[in-house]
Amino acid sequence: MRPTLYFDGPIDKLNWHVLKLLWPYLLEFKGRVVLALLCLVIAKIASVGLPFILKSLVDTLSVASTEQMISVPIALVVAYGGMRLLNTVISEVRDTLFGRVTERAIRRLGLSVFEHLHRLDLAFHLERRTGGLSRDIERGTSGVSFLMRFMVFNIVPTMLEIALVVGILFYNYGVLFALITLGAVTAYILFSVVATEWRTEFVREAARADSQSNTRAIDSLLNYETVKYFNNETYESEKYDQTLEAWESAKRSNRLSLFALNAGQALIISLAMTMMLALAAKHVSEGAMTIGDFVLINAFMMQLFMPLNFLGFVYREIRGALANIERMFSLLDREPKIQDSTDASSPEILRGGLRFDNISFNYDGRMILNDVSFELPPGKKVAIVGDSGAGKSTIVKLLFRFYEAQQGYICIDNYNICSLTQNALRQAIAIVPQDTVLFNDSLLENIRYGSPHASDEEVNKAIKMAHLSGFIAQLNDGWHTKVGERGLKLSGGEKQRVAIARAILKGSPLLVFDEATSSLDSHSEQAILKALKEMAKGHTSLVIAHRLSTVVDADQILVLSQGKIVERGDHHSLLKAGGVYHKLWTVQNQHQ
């Protein structure tokens, strides 16, 4: 079971609380983490032991006899090489052990974000910017990888080494050496923290500019045809360059602030090294220390400040990583407006009977539907017609629970749809939408999307029912033909037949046709209507239509005007009534 993820704090302030969220991922492989930490300690002890071997080697060379000059240094050199090898091998074993933990954490987080985005409501997806969202997620998962690896294997071991070195210097050489080392380390860390906090806004600004430029580029490419229709390539280039200019400016500020940070860190390191070596040289000249001690102190300082210098980089990158992942966690914090109730049920069999009872719905203060009621018995066909903007497609969105009605309720087979799980509700409904958007995959996989585990035989049956066989037979690659991004390689009629085949394959008891022929020519419309009629046999059908000629066979026709049902009846009775339906019919026939 994955942990609950949330973001606790404003987006404009980095929140270290996100580190707490990573613990469950570390604990998933407790054994690996413990072994990795054990390797870390062994490697660090071996690293601290290296200067002592150097000291012994130098002191031996200084005072050794001719016989010792051959045997003892060779042994010490071998010991030094062996210790170096041990340190490297143990570090590699540590990284290998922890690599699995990091990779699994990224997988878990990536899946959590992906699933959460699919749970979010339609309103969120209508407002989102796909390019920027994609970059935020990409940087967020990379930031998590960096955070887990470097927090555990750089900050922790560096702090352990600092403690060991300060203790050794204090014990062997006195309090002054320990104080200089501790003071330099403290000054370095404080300066790094303060300076990094100062420049974090530049990092965040660069990330924002990067997301905006990426969003602009993807928006323009997705609307390639529109750009060409209006010959606005220059306009798009200017807009894109404006976002790139903001990115360039943010990166320049980021780079200059990094220069100031690196210069300050280098100054602290230089002063500390100079003071330590001057003090050590003084002790050597007084005879209180050997040349080996001088070499040992020098090695300790170099060995200490090398990872400490890297610690400054790591801290900067961790702050940058937090700046990147905070947006990802804010996504995870966003609660879907439409959620299953705690006692939601999933009936195995639904017949598809539908009832709207006194449904009223407004969006952003604008009334869309007003007291709409109708019933669709199992196996029957009800059509909803009316002018554009009357609220027809909103009925479909409410049925799928993309939005919640403010008044009334919707039932399928006497189940209030709010009492069903969203999965059970949507499994009971198959839709042929007005605008069919396909995945950039083969025809076969786009049709199989209606039932991902369907066999080739079942897919082929759906293709025949949707009258797609002849079209597929003309293609060189048959049903393995790629349809292009959003299905752009197919015509409107071909895409609609794919949508019909997909809906047939889903096998739901309730079929919804949302203006499925509104954008087709007369020839394509007749072919699609024939496929729709065959598909609807034995099913309950709700048809949203603009063209009245497509619904003359409906058991009941509802006429929607300004969010209200103003007329209802079959085709002939509505014509006789001489009301709104009759006027719509007359207008449409005049334009044929």
C-alpha positions in Angstrom: 0.0 0.0 0.0 1.4 3.3 -1.0 1.7 6.1 1.5 -0.7 9.1 1.4 1.0 12.0 -0.3 0.3 15.6 0.4 2.0 19.0 0.4 1.9 21.0 3.5 2.7 24.6 2.9 2.5 27.5 0.4 4.1 27.0 -3.0 6.2 30.1 -2.8 8.1 28.8 0.3 10.2 25.7 0.2 8.9 23.0 2.5 11.3 20.6 4.1 8.3 18.6 5.2 8.4 16.8 1.9 11.5 14.8 3.2 9.2 13.1 5.6 7.2 11.8 2.7 10.2 9.9 1.4 10.6 7.7 4.5 8.0 5.1 3.5 9.9 4.5 0.2 13.2 4.0 2.1 11.5 1.6 4.5 10.2 -0.6 1.7 13.7 -2.2 1.4 14.8 -2.0 5.1 17.5 -4.7 4.6 19.1 -2.9 1.6 19.0 0.4 3.4 20.7 -1.1 6.5 23.4 -2.8 4.5 24.0 0.4 2.5 24.4 2.4 5.6 26.8 -0.2 7.0 28.9 0.1 3.9 28.8 3.9 4.3 30.3 3.7 7.8 33.0 1.2 6.7 33.9 3.3 3.7 34.1 6.4 5.9 36.3 4.7 8.5 38.6 3.5 5.8 38.8 7.0 4.4 39.7 8.5 7.8 42.4 5.8 8.2 44.3 6.8 5.0 46.0 9.9 6.5 47.4 7.8 9.3 49.1 5.5 6.8 50.5 8.5 5.1 51.9 9.8 8.4 53.5 6.4 9.2 55.0 6.3 5.7 56.5 9.8 5.9 57.8 9.3 9.5 59.4 5.9 8.5 61.1 7.4 5.5 62.4 10.2 7.7 64.1 8.0 10.3 64.4 4.5 8.7 67.6 2.6 8.3 68.7 1.2 4.9 67.0 -2.2 5.5 63.8 -0.5 6.8 63.8 1.9 3.8 63.0 -1.1 1.6 60.6 -3.3 3.6 58.5 -0.9 5.7 57.6 1.7 3.1 56.6 -1.1 0.7 54.2 -2.6 3.3 52.8 0.9 4.0 52.3 1.6 0.3 50.5 -1.7 -0.1 48.4 -1.0 2.9 47.5 2.5 1.5 46.6 1.0 -1.9 44.5 -1.7 -0.2 42.7 0.9 1.9 41.9 3.0 -1.2 40.6 -0.1 -3.0 38.5 -1.1 0.0 37.0 2.4 0.2 36.1 2.4 -3.6 34.7 -1.1 -3.6 32.6 -0.6 -0.5 31.2 2.7 -1.9 30.3 0.9 -5.2 28.5 -1.9 -3.2 26.7 0.8 -1.2 25.5 2.6 -4.4 24.4 -0.6 -6.0 22.4 -1.6 -2.9 20.7 1.8 -2.6 20.1 2.1 -6.4 17.2 -0.3 -6.2 15.6 1.8 -3.4 15.9 5.0 -5.4 14.6 3.5 -8.6 11.6 1.9 -6.8 10.8 5.3 -5.1 10.8 7.1 -8.5 8.5 4.4 -9.9 6.1 4.6 -7.0 6.0 8.4 -7.1 5.7 8.6 -10.8 2.7 6.1 -10.7 1.2 8.0 -7.8 1.3 11.3 -9.8 -0.1 9.7 -12.9 -3.0 8.0 -11.1 -3.7 11.2 -9.2 -3.9 13.3 -12.3 -6.5 10.8 -13.7 -8.5 11.1 -10.6 -8.7 14.9 -10.7 -11.9 16.5 -12.0 -12.6 17.8 -15.5 -12.3 21.4 -14.3 -8.6 20.9 -13.5 -7.9 19.3 -16.9 -9.7 22.1 -18.7 -7.4 24.6 -17.0 -4.1 22.7 -17.1 -1.1 23.5 -19.4 0.1 20.2 -20.6 3.7 21.3 -21.4 4.4 22.9 -18.1 2.7 20.1 -16.2 4.9 17.5 -17.9 8.0 19.5 -17.1 7.0 19.9 -13.5 6.5 16.2 -13.1 9.8 15.4 -14.9 11.8 17.7 -12.7 10.0 16.6 -9.6 10.8 12.9 -10.1 14.5 13.8 -10.9 14.6 15.9 -7.8 13.3 13.0 -5.7 16.1 10.8 -7.1 18.7 13.4 -6.3 17.3 14.1 -2.8 17.3 10.5 -1.8 20.7 9.6 -3.0 22.6 12.7 -1.8 20.9 13.2 1.5 21.8 9.7 2.5 25.2 9.3 0.9 26.7 12.7 1.0 25.4 14.9 3.8 25.3 12.1 6.4 28.8 10.6 5.7 30.3 14.1 5.4 28.9 15.0 8.9 30.2 11.7 10.2 33.7 12.4 8.8 33.7 16.0 10.3 32.9 14.5 13.7 35.7 11.9 13.4 38.3 14.4 12.1 37.5 17.0 14.8 37.7 14.3 17.5 41.1 13.0 16.2 42.6 16.5 15.9 41.5 17.3 19.4 42.8 14.1 20.9 46.1 14.0 19.1 47.1 17.6 18.6 45.1 19.8 21.0 42.1 22.0 21.1 43.4 24.8 18.8 43.5 22.5 15.8 40.0 21.1 16.6 38.6 24.7 17.0 40.0 26.0 13.7 38.6 22.9 11.9 35.2 23.2 13.6 35.0 26.9 13.1 35.8 26.7 9.4 33.3 23.9 8.9 30.6 25.9 10.8 31.4 29.1 8.9 31.3 27.2 5.6 27.9 25.6 6.4 26.3 28.8 7.7 27.5 30.8 4.6 26.3 28.0 2.3 22.9 27.9 3.9 22.4 31.7 3.9 23.7 32.2 0.4 21.7 29.3 -1.0 18.5 30.5 0.6 19.1 33.9 -1.0 19.6 32.3 -4.5 16.8 29.8 -4.3 14.3 32.3 -5.8 16.5 32.5 -8.9 16.4 28.7 -9.2 12.6 28.7 -8.9 12.3 31.6 -11.4 14.4 29.6 -13.9 12.2 26.6 -13.4 9.0 28.7 -13.9 10.5 30.2 -17.1 11.5 26.8 -18.4 7.9 25.5 -17.8 6.4 28.5 -19.5 8.6 28.2 -22.6 7.9 24.5 -22.8 4.2 25.1 -22.5 4.2 27.7 -25.2 6.2 25.4 -27.6 3.9 22.4 -27.1 0.7 24.5 -27.4 1.9 25.9 -30.7 2.9 22.5 -32.0 -0.4 20.9 -31.0 -2.1 23.7 -32.9 0.2 23.4 -36.0 -2.7 23.5 -38.5 -4.2 26.6 -36.9 -0.8 28.3 -37.1 -0.6 27.5 -40.8 -4.2 28.5 -41.5 -3.6 32.0 -40.2 0.1 32.1 -41.4 1.2 33.1 -37.8 4.5 31.4 -37.7 6.3 34.7 -37.0 3.8 35.6 -34.3 4.4 32.2 -32.6 8.1 32.6 -32.9 8.0 36.0 -31.2 5.8 34.7 -28.4 8.1 31.7 -27.9 11.2 34.0 -28.0 9.6 36.1 -25.2 9.4 33.1 -23.0 13.0 32.1 -23.9 14.1 35.7 -23.1 12.6 35.3 -19.6 14.3 32.0 -19.2 17.7 33.5 -20.3 17.4 36.3 -17.8 16.5 33.9 -15.0 19.4 31.7 -15.8 21.8 34.7 -15.9 20.7 35.7 -12.4 21.1 32.1 -11.3 24.6 31.9 -12.7 25.8 35.2 -11.1 24.4 34.2 -7.7 26.2 30.8 -8.0 29.5 32.7 -8.7 29.0 34.7 -5.5 28.3 31.5 -3.5 31.3 29.6 -4.9 33.7 32.6 -4.3 32.6 32.8 -0.6 33.0 29.1 -0.1 36.5 29.2 -1.7 37.5 32.1 0.6 36.5 30.2 3.8 38.4 27.0 2.7 41.5 28.9 1.8 41.7 30.8 5.1 41.1 27.5 7.1 43.8 25.6 5.1 46.3 28.5 5.6 45.7 28.7 9.3 45.9 25.0 9.9 49.1 24.5 7.9 50.7 27.6 9.5 50.0 26.2 12.9 51.2 22.7 12.0 54.4 24.2 10.5 55.1 26.1 13.7 54.7 22.9 15.7 57.1 21.0 13.4 59.7 23.8 13.6 59.4 23.6 17.4 59.8 19.8 17.4 56.4 19.2 18.9 55.2 17.5 15.7 56.8 15.3 13.0 56.8 15.8 9.3 54.3 12.9 9.2 52.0 14.8 11.5 52.2 17.8 9.2 51.3 15.5 6.2 48.5 13.9 8.2 46.9 17.3 9.1 47.3 18.5 5.5 45.7 15.3 4.3 42.8 15.5 6.8 42.1 19.1 5.8 42.1 18.3 2.1 40.1 15.1 2.6 37.6 17.1 4.8 37.1 20.1 2.6 36.8 18.1 -0.7 33.5 16.5 0.5 32.6 19.7 2.3 33.0 21.6 -0.9 30.8 19.0 -2.6 28.4 19.3 0.4 27.9 22.9 -0.7 27.0 21.8 -4.1 24.7 19.1 -2.7 22.9 21.5 -0.5 22.4 23.9 -3.4 21.1 21.0 -5.5 18.9 19.7 -2.7 17.3 23.2 -2.4 16.9 23.2 -6.2 15.4 19.8 -6.0 12.9 20.8 -3.4 12.0 23.8 -5.5 11.3 21.4 -8.4 9.4 18.7 -6.4 7.2 21.2 -4.5 5.0 21.6 -7.5 4.6 17.9 -7.9 3.6 17.5 -4.3 1.2 20.4 -4.7 -0.5 18.3 -7.5 -0.7 15.4 -5.2 -2.2 17.7 -2.5 -5.1 18.7 -4.9 -8.2 16.9 -3.9 -10.5 15.7 -6.7 -13.9 17.5 -6.5 -15.7 14.2 -7.5 -15.0 11.4 -5.1 -16.6 8.0 -4.3 -18.6 7.9 -1.1 -17.2 5.6 1.6 -20.0 3.1 1.0 -20.1 3.3 -2.8 -21.1 0.0 -4.4 -20.1 -1.8 -7.7 -23.1 -3.8 -8.9 -22.0 -6.6 -11.3 -25.0 -6.4 -13.6 -26.8 -3.2 -14.7 -29.5 -3.1 -17.4 -28.9 0.6 -18.3 -32.2 2.1 -17.3 -31.7 5.9 -16.8 -33.6 8.5 -14.8 -33.0 12.2 -14.3 -35.0 13.7 -11.4 -35.2 17.5 -11.1 -31.6 18.1 -12.2 -30.4 21.7 -11.9 -26.8 22.6 -12.6 -24.9 25.9 -12.8 -21.3 26.5 -13.8 -19.5 29.6 -12.5 -22.8 31.2 -11.6 -24.4 30.6 -15.0 -27.5 28.3 -15.1 -26.9 25.5 -17.6 -29.7 23.0 -16.7 -32.9 24.0 -14.8 -35.2 21.3 -13.3 -34.6 18.6 -16.0 -36.5 15.3 -15.5 -36.9 12.4 -17.9 -36.8 8.6 -17.8 -35.1 6.2 -20.2 -36.4 2.6 -19.7 -34.0 -0.3 -20.5 -33.8 -1.2 -24.2 -35.4 2.1 -25.3 -34.0 5.1 -27.2 -34.4 8.7 -26.0 -33.0 11.6 -28.0 -32.3 15.1 -26.7 -32.3 17.9 -29.2 -32.1 21.7 -29.2 -30.0 24.6 -30.2 -26.3 25.0 -29.5 -25.8 26.0 -25.8 -29.1 24.5 -24.7 -27.3 22.2 -22.2 -27.3 18.9 -24.2 -23.7 17.9 -23.7 -23.8 19.0 -20.1 -26.3 16.1 -19.5 -23.6 13.7 -20.7 -21.0 15.2 -18.4 -23.3 15.0 -15.4 -24.1 11.4 -16.3 -20.4 10.5 -16.3 -20.0 12.5 -13.0 -17.5 14.9 -14.5 -19.5 17.5 -12.6 -22.0 17.2 -9.8 -25.5 18.6 -10.1 -26.5 21.2 -7.4 -30.0 19.9 -7.3 -31.8 16.6 -8.1 -30.3 13.2 -8.7 -29.5 10.8 -11.6 -30.3 7.0 -11.4 -29.1 4.0 -13.3 -31.4 1.0 -12.6 -32.6 2.7 -9.5 -29.1 3.3 -8.2 -28.3 6.9 -7.5 -25.1 7.3 -9.5 -23.5 9.0 -6.4 -23.9 5.7 -4.6 -21.9 3.8 -7.3 -18.2 3.8 -7.6 -17.0 6.0 -10.5 -15.5 2.9 -12.0 -18.8 0.9 -11.9 -20.7 3.9 -13.2 -18.5 4.5 -16.2 -18.2 0.8 -17.0 -22.0 0.8 -17.4 -21.8 3.5 -20.1 -20.3 3.4 -23.6 -20.0 6.7 -25.5 -19.5 7.7 -29.1 -18.4 11.4 -28.6 -18.8 14.3 -31.0 -15.1 14.8 -31.3 -13.2 11.5 -31.3 -9.6 11.8 -30.2 -7.4 8.8 -30.7 -4.0 7.8 -29.3 -1.0 7.9 -31.5 -1.0 4.1 -31.9 -2.4 1.5 -34.3 -6.0 1.2 -35.3 -6.1 -2.2 -33.5 -5.0 -0.7 -30.2 -7.3 2.3 -30.5 -10.3 0.0 -31.0 -9.1 -2.4 -28.3 -9.0 0.6 -25.9 -12.7 -0.1 -25.3 -11.8 -3.3 -23.7 -8.0 -3.6 -23.3 -8.0 -7.4 -22.7 -10.3 -8.2 -25.6 -9.1 -10.9 -28.1 -8.3 -10.2 -31.7 -11.5 -12.1 -32.6 -13.6 -9.8 -30.4 -12.0 -6.7 -31.9 -12.6 -8.0 -35.4 -16.3 -8.6 -34.6 -16.6 -4.9 -33.4 -14.9 -3.7 -36.6 -17.4 -5.5 -38.7 -20.3 -4.1 -36.8 -18.9 -0.6 -37.1 -18.5 -1.1 -40.9 -14.7 -0.5 -40.7 -13.7 -3.8 -42.5 -13.7 -2.2 -46.0 -11.6 0.8 -44.9 -9.0 -1.4 -43.1 -8.7 -3.7 -46.1 -7.5 -0.8 -48.2 -4.6 0.0 -45.8 -1.2 -1.4 -46.5 -0.6 -2.2 -42.8 -4.3 -3.1 -42.1 -5.3 -2.6 -38.5 -1.7 -2.1 -37.6 -1.7 1.3 -39.3 -0.7 4.2 -37.1 -3.4 6.8 -36.8 -1.1 9.8 -35.9 -1.3 12.1 -33.0 -5.0 12.6 -31.9 -5.9 10.5 -35.0 -5.1 13.2 -37.5 -4.3 10.7 -40.3 -8.0 9.6 -40.3 -11.0 11.5 -41.6 -13.9 12.5 -39.4 -16.1 9.6 -40.6 -13.2 7.1 -40.1 -12.6 8.3 -36.6 -16.3 8.1 -35.7 -16.3 4.5 -36.9 -13.3 3.7 -34.7 -15.2 5.3 -31.8 -18.3 3.1 -32.6 -16.1 0.0 -32.7 -14.5 1.0 -29.4 -17.9 1.5 -27.8 -19.2 -1.8 -29.2 -16.2 -3.6 -27.7 -16.8 -2.1 -24.3 -20.1 -3.9 -24.2 -21.9 -1.5 -21.8 -25.7 -1.7 -21.3 -26.2 2.1 -21.7 -25.0 3.7 -25.0 -24.5 7.5 -25.3 -24.2 9.2 -28.7 -23.1 12.8 -28.2 -23.8 14.5 -31.5 -21.9 11.6 -33.2 -22.7 12.8 -36.7 -22.8 16.5 -36.4 -19.5 17.1 -38.2 -19.9 14.6 -41.0 -21.1 15.0 -44.6 -24.4 13.4 -45.7 -22.7 10.3 -47.2 -20.6 9.6 -44.1 -23.5 10.4 -41.9 -25.7 7.7 -43.5 -22.9 5.1 -43.1 -22.4 6.0 -39.5 -26.2 6.0 -38.8 -26.4 2.5 -40.1 -23.6 1.4 -37.8 -25.2 3.2 -34.9 -28.5 1.5 -35.4 -26.9 -2.0 -35.5 -24.9 -1.1 -32.4 -28.0 0.1 -30.5 -30.0 -3.1 -30.9 -30.7 -4.6 -27.5 -29.2 -1.7 -25.7 -30.5 1.4 -23.9 -29.6 4.5 -26.0 -29.3 8.2 -25.1 -28.8 10.3 -28.2 -27.6 13.9 -28.1 -28.4 15.3 -31.5 -28.2 18.5 -33.5 -29.5 17.0 -36.7 -33.1 16.0 -36.2 -33.0 13.6 -39.1 -30.8 11.2 -37.1 -33.4 10.7 -34.3 -36.7 10.3 -36.0 -36.9 6.7 -34.8 -36.4 7.5 -31.1 -39.0 6.2 -28.7 -39.0 9.7 -27.1 -37.5 13.0 -28.1 -36.8 15.7 -25.5 -36.5 19.3 -26.8 -34.1 21.3 -24.6 -34.1 25.1 -24.7 -32.1 27.4 -22.4 -31.5 24.5 -19.9 -35.2 23.4 -19.7 -37.2 20.6 -21.4 -39.8 22.5 -23.3 -41.3 19.6 -25.3 -41.3 15.8 -25.2 -42.8 13.1 -27.4 -42.1 11.0 -30.5 -41.2 12.6 -33.9 -44.7 12.6 -35.3 -46.5 13.9 -32.2 -43.9 16.8 -31.9 -44.4 17.8 -35.5 -48.2 17.8 -35.1 -47.8 20.0 -32.0 -46.3 22.8 -34.1 -43.9 23.9 -31.4 -40.2 24.4 -31.0 -39.4 20.9 -32.5 -41.5 21.7 -35.6 -39.6 25.0 -36.1 -36.2 23.3 -35.7 -37.3 20.6 -38.2 -38.6 23.2 -40.7 -35.4 25.3 -40.5 -33.1 22.2 -41.0 -35.1 20.9 -43.9 -35.0 24.3 -45.6 -31.2 24.2 -45.5 -30.9 20.7 -47.0 
